[in-house]
Amino acid sequence: MSQLPAGYAKFLEGRTNDFIETVRPVLLQSAADGLYGVRVVVNEPHALQALVDDRIPFGTIVEDVD
């Protein structure tokens, strides 16, 4: 799947290229599986992590700060 669901695409709007390059593959994985949502963790100032999380419903993105 190369297309993101509308909510996932909206989440990426206005983000930096580095942010998008980090998060988009995980959003694609979530969309392909259709089972779980995504957690995006920002470890200031320069670390970013995204992962499919089985505690989050599909289609939902949760942003956390670590």
Secondary structure, DSSP 8 states (H G I E B T S, - for coil): --S--HHHHHHHTT--HHHHHHHHHHHHHHHHH-SEEEEEEEETTTEEEEEEEEEEETT-EEEEE-
